[in-house]
Amino acid sequence: MVDYNPFAYEVHEDPYPYYRALREQAPLYRNE
């Protein structure tokens, strides 16, 4: 599971590794 916090400094600086991991591990995600 990807630990994704869109407000984290690391994500802000370079989001593409997180985007890749999200696509690979959870291409469809439901947030309720």
Distance bins in CASP14 RR format, pairs under 12 A and 6 or more apart:
PFRMAT RR
TARGET T0000
AUTHOR 0000-0000-0000
RMODE 2
METHOD distances of the structure
MODEL  1
1 21 0 0 0 0 1 0 0 0 0 0 0
1 22 0 0 0 0 0 1 0 0 0 0 0
1 24 0 0 0 0 0 1 0 0 0 0 0
1 25 1 0 0 1 0 0 0 0 0 0 0
1 26 1 0 0 1 0 0 0 0 0 0 0
1 29 0 0 0 0 0 1 0 0 0 0 0
2 8 0 0 0 0 0 1 0 0 0 0 0
2 11 0 0 0 0 0 1 0 0 0 0 0
2 15 0 0 0 0 0 1 0 0 0 0 0
2 17 0 0 0 0 1 0 0 0 0 0 0
2 18 1 0 0 1 0 0 0 0 0 0 0
2 19 0 0 0 0 1 0 0 0 0 0 0
2 20 0 0 0 0 1 0 0 0 0 0 0
2 21 1 0 1 0 0 0 0 0 0 0 0
2 22 1 0 1 0 0 0 0 0 0 0 0
2 23 0 0 0 0 1 0 0 0 0 0 0
2 24 0 0 0 0 1 0 0 0 0 0 0
2 25 1 0 1 0 0 0 0 0 0 0 0
2 26 1 0 0 1 0 0 0 0 0 0 0
2 27 0 0 0 0 0 1 0 0 0 0 0
2 29 0 0 0 0 1 0 0 0 0 0 0
3 10 0 0 0 0 0 1 0 0 0 0 0
3 11 0 0 0 0 1 0 0 0 0 0 0
3 18 0 0 0 0 1 0 0 0 0 0 0
3 21 0 0 0 0 1 0 0 0 0 0 0
3 22 0 0 0 0 0 1 0 0 0 0 0
3 25 0 0 0 0 0 1 0 0 0 0 0
3 26 0 0 0 0 0 1 0 0 0 0 0
4 10 0 0 0 0 0 1 0 0 0 0 0
4 11 1 0 0 1 0 0 0 0 0 0 0
4 15 0 0 0 0 1 0 0 0 0 0 0
4 17 0 0 0 0 0 1 0 0 0 0 0
4 18 1 0 1 0 0 0 0 0 0 0 0
4 19 0 0 0 0 1 0 0 0 0 0 0
4 20 0 0 0 0 0 1 0 0 0 0 0
4 21 0 0 0 0 1 0 0 0 0 0 0
4 22 1 0 0 1 0 0 0 0 0 0 0
4 23 0 0 0 0 0 1 0 0 0 0 0
4 25 0 0 0 0 0 1 0 0 0 0 0
4 26 0 0 0 0 1 0 0 0 0 0 0
4 29 0 0 0 0 1 0 0 0 0 0 0
4 31 0 0 0 0 0 1 0 0 0 0 0
5 11 1 0 0 1 0 0 0 0 0 0 0
5 12 0 0 0 0 1 0 0 0 0 0 0
5 15 0 0 0 0 0 1 0 0 0 0 0
5 18 0 0 0 0 1 0 0 0 0 0 0
6 12 0 0 0 0 1 0 0 0 0 0 0
6 15 0 0 0 0 1 0 0 0 0 0 0
6 18 0 0 0 0 1 0 0 0 0 0 0
6 19 0 0 0 0 0 1 0 0 0 0 0
6 22 0 0 0 0 0 1 0 0 0 0 0
6 31 0 0 0 0 0 1 0 0 0 0 0
7 15 0 0 0 0 0 1 0 0 0 0 0
8 14 0 0 0 0 0 1 0 0 0 0 0
8 15 0 0 0 0 1 0 0 0 0 0 0
8 18 0 0 0 0 1 0 0 0 0 0 0
9 15 0 0 0 0 0 1 0 0 0 0 0
10 16 0 0 0 0 0 1 0 0 0 0 0
10 17 0 0 0 0 1 0 0 0 0 0 0
10 18 0 0 0 0 1 0 0 0 0 0 0
11 17 0 0 0 0 1 0 0 0 0 0 0
11 18 1 0 1 0 0 0 0 0 0 0 0
11 19 0 0 0 0 1 0 0 0 0 0 0
11 21 0 0 0 0 0 1 0 0 0 0 0
11 22 0 0 0 0 0 1 0 0 0 0 0
12 18 0 0 0 0 0 1 0 0 0 0 0
14 20 0 0 0 0 0 1 0 0 0 0 0
15 21 0 0 0 0 0 1 0 0 0 0 0
15 22 0 0 0 0 1 0 0 0 0 0 0
16 22 0 0 0 0 0 1 0 0 0 0 0
16 23 0 0 0 0 0 1 0 0 0 0 0
17 23 0 0 0 0 0 1 0 0 0 0 0
17 24 0 0 0 0 0 1 0 0 0 0 0
18 24 0 0 0 0 0 1 0 0 0 0 0
18 25 0 0 0 0 0 1 0 0 0 0 0
18 26 0 0 0 0 0 1 0 0 0 0 0
19 25 0 0 0 0 0 1 0 0 0 0 0
19 26 0 0 0 0 0 1 0 0 0 0 0
19 27 0 0 0 0 0 1 0 0 0 0 0
20 26 0 0 0 0 0 1 0 0 0 0 0
20 27 0 0 0 0 0 1 0 0 0 0 0
21 27 0 0 0 0 0 1 0 0 0 0 0
22 28 0 0 0 0 0 1 0 0 0 0 0
22 29 1 0 0 1 0 0 0 0 0 0 0
23 29 0 0 0 0 0 1 0 0 0 0 0
END
